[in-house]
Amino acid sequence: MDEPQFFNQRLRKRRAAAKLTQAQTADALCITRQCYASYEEARAEPPLRVLILMAALFACTLDELVGFDAAKASRPLVQPTAARKPGSGRKPKMLHRPSPIISSLPSNRPFAPWP
């Protein structure tokens, strides 16, 4: 049988396969049952932190959980670039500009996401 198309359907199917109630799942994710129910009813989308916990709880990847299939992606995730000669002085072309926050980080210190 095909994987359900929508996130909330995949979420409900994975919870049922794990034989968990909404309350048990919510407790494992450190959220309220009402919050979890809103994800299954497609009234809200979980933040990344909760998605990561869901993937761990249901023993699947984030891609499987959200229904992403790289083979069916409409465009390549990474654009192929021509090999450049060492010392040619050309920088690889960026597809997107870095955000101002990332650009403002000091380059001589490693980035620490949590204090």
Secondary structure, 3 states (H helix, E strand, C coil): CCCCCCHHHHHHHHHHHCCCCHHHHHHHHCCCHHHHHHHHCCCCCCCHHHHHHHHHHCCCCHHHHHCCCHHHCCCCCCCCCCCCCCCCCCCCCCCCCCCHHHHCCCCCCCCCCCC
